[in-house]
Amino acid sequence: MTQNYMDQFGIKCPVVSCEDRNILSQIARESLIFGDTYGVQKILDGTVLNPWLQSSIPSFVSIYRHDGSECGCMGSTSTSMSVAQGVSENAYRAAFHDSRFVPMCGNQIEDVRIEIALLGSPQLLNGKDEEEILCQLKPNQDGLCLQSGSHKSFLLPRAWKHLPTARGFLQQLKIKAGLDEDDWQDNFEITRFSATCW
């Protein structure tokens, strides 16, 4: 049975059983094969899924080549679809519709590693300036989402591997949103979330 737990920072994060991890990983890989074969996204039969797989949990799917380089990543920080359908859709979009990469095909799919991240409940960070926000960040644990008008970006917790300082992490978040790394505006809305990854 899968449930949420409260971590030491008060953020809910999904706990996923080994069985459900295996099912979601298989769903993601089958989505790649189906997309490569038929050129469309696979629609799952929800009636054959266990109740938890039908629950709404946001997800991201990242795809890596055998040398460890990324070749696709798609997801969202909120969703109304089932976690199973969300993983299937994000896998398909990551493989064939991530504009940063050439769409995958054929034997490329057989060699890839698929990483799935299920997101916990978001928590709004409050602070009068950037320094107050930086003091609240938990390296190697927080994912962040920034919203400012039409600008929006996110970083999963795994990004701390390449951005080990809180300031660098937040600067990259702003750059991804199309903003200057030193920019700070009163209308910045920054939320953090935990993620369960495998």
C-alpha atoms as one frame of an Amber mdcrd trajectory, in Angstrom:
protein
   0.000   0.000   0.000   1.300   3.455  -0.898   0.843   6.485   1.321   2.205
   9.940   2.080   4.609  10.640   4.902   5.592  13.937   6.538   9.309  14.619
   6.364  11.255  16.650   8.927  10.429  19.876   7.095   6.677  19.314   7.148
   6.400  18.461   3.448   4.317  15.498   2.348   6.095  13.119  -0.009   4.786
   9.941  -1.667   5.970   6.595  -0.349   5.768   4.065  -3.167   5.823   0.295
  -2.715   8.252  -1.836  -4.726   5.302  -3.337  -6.590   3.925   0.048  -7.638
   7.395   1.263  -8.618   7.798  -1.740 -10.889   4.341  -1.208 -12.412   4.989
   2.474 -13.120   8.415   1.725 -14.590   6.835  -0.864 -16.891   4.094   1.604
 -17.873   6.729   4.194 -18.791   8.741   1.765 -20.920   5.646   0.435 -22.667
   4.689   4.031 -23.452   8.003   4.500 -25.299   7.583   1.288 -27.277   3.961
   2.094 -28.152   4.860   5.646 -29.180   7.711   4.466 -31.376   5.511   1.802
 -33.012   2.307   3.776 -33.550   3.392   7.413 -33.305   0.769   8.284 -30.704
   0.430   8.291 -26.940  -0.898   5.149 -25.273  -4.148   5.522 -23.327  -4.300
   3.232 -20.319  -7.275   1.133 -19.280  -7.873   2.512 -15.794 -10.155  -0.361
 -14.831  -7.217  -2.767 -14.561  -5.188  -0.494 -12.239  -5.156  -0.763  -8.468
  -6.795   2.156  -6.595  -3.554   3.949  -5.766  -2.403   3.975  -9.400  -5.671
   5.762 -10.192  -4.961   8.533  -7.657  -3.773  11.968  -8.834  -0.081  12.543
  -8.103   2.124  14.850 -10.226   5.101  13.199 -11.873   8.179  13.744 -13.989
   9.830  11.216 -16.266  13.481  11.584 -17.279  15.185   9.440 -19.910  18.937
   8.793 -20.026  21.238   7.186 -22.569  23.533   4.354 -21.483  26.369   6.880
 -21.054  24.302   8.786 -18.479  23.416  11.778 -20.666  19.833  12.987 -20.580
  17.753  12.655 -23.743  14.333  13.789 -22.502  12.413  15.015 -19.467   8.765
  15.970 -19.091   6.326  16.422 -16.235   4.236  18.866 -14.250   3.920  20.067
 -10.674   0.139  19.591 -10.644  -2.244  17.194 -12.347  -5.817  15.959 -12.476
  -5.024  12.659 -14.209  -4.109   9.377 -12.547  -0.490   8.817 -11.581  -0.358
   5.873 -14.002  -1.654   7.887 -16.960   0.557  10.825 -15.989   3.695   8.662
 -16.012   2.666   7.155 -19.357   2.048  10.584 -20.898   5.234  12.139 -19.500
   7.327   9.222 -20.746   5.863   9.623 -24.230   6.398  13.387 -24.242   9.946
  13.056 -22.882  10.922  10.594 -25.609   9.242  12.255 -28.572   8.330  15.864
 -27.722  11.120  17.378 -25.634  12.200  20.201 -27.951  15.740  20.133 -26.559
  16.432  16.729 -28.086  15.924  14.778 -31.296  12.923  12.405 -30.951  13.932
   8.878 -30.042  13.405   5.891 -32.309  14.015   2.163 -32.727  16.925   0.582
 -30.904  17.621   3.787 -28.956  14.626   2.969 -26.775  15.953  -0.441 -25.807
  19.090   1.020 -24.209  17.665   3.919 -22.203  17.304   4.235 -18.443  14.027
   5.709 -17.219  13.813   7.708 -14.000  10.440   8.513 -12.446   9.827  11.213
  -9.846   6.531  11.516  -7.952   6.052  14.880  -6.307   4.849  15.584  -2.797
   2.550  18.377  -1.676   3.927  21.856  -2.511   4.744  24.350   0.233   4.787
  28.095  -0.477   7.960  29.846   0.710   7.396  33.252   2.302  10.075  35.895
   2.532  10.442  39.631   2.017  13.590  39.215  -0.091  15.842  36.645  -1.732
  18.022  36.178   1.342  15.028  35.053   3.426  14.081  32.525   0.748  17.651
  31.208   0.547  17.743  30.622   4.314  14.722  28.307   4.018  16.091  26.024
   1.285  17.130  22.469   2.173  19.933  21.342  -0.174  19.543  17.856  -1.688
  15.908  17.682  -0.525  13.896  20.579  -1.955  12.580  20.815  -5.474  11.527
  24.331  -6.430   8.925  25.925  -8.673   8.986  29.630  -9.553   6.014  31.561
 -10.941   6.161  35.229 -11.935   3.534  36.380 -14.402   4.125  34.442 -17.620
   7.492  33.189 -16.352   7.560  29.732 -14.814  10.246  27.157 -14.115  11.023
  24.206 -11.883  13.994  22.186 -10.665  13.728  18.676  -9.268  15.699  17.798
  -6.098  18.235  15.851  -8.181  19.449  19.177  -9.642  21.351  19.778  -6.381
  23.980  17.326  -7.704  25.011  19.965 -10.231  23.990  23.067  -8.242  25.276
  22.404  -4.705  24.639  25.880  -3.226  21.238  27.373  -2.409  22.113  30.595
  -4.232  23.224  28.747  -7.367  20.089  26.590  -7.262  17.813  29.637  -7.084
  19.777  31.484  -9.771  19.371  28.549 -12.164  15.644  28.445 -11.382  15.367
  32.090 -12.461  17.426  31.503 -15.611  15.163  28.605 -16.603  12.188  30.940
 -16.212  13.764  33.388 -18.666  14.790  35.863 -15.978  18.149  37.326 -15.025
  19.930  35.316 -12.319  20.170  38.394 -10.091  16.568  39.482 -10.610  14.194
  39.678  -7.652  10.572  40.795  -7.802   7.856  41.113  -5.172   5.509  38.977
  -7.284   7.842  35.951  -7.269   5.909  32.921  -6.036   8.287  30.140  -5.016
   7.080  26.766  -3.803   9.114  23.782  -2.721   8.286  20.105  -2.879   9.817
  16.749  -2.052  10.042  13.959  -4.596  10.242  10.177  -4.505  12.551   9.038
  -7.302  13.705   5.731  -8.734
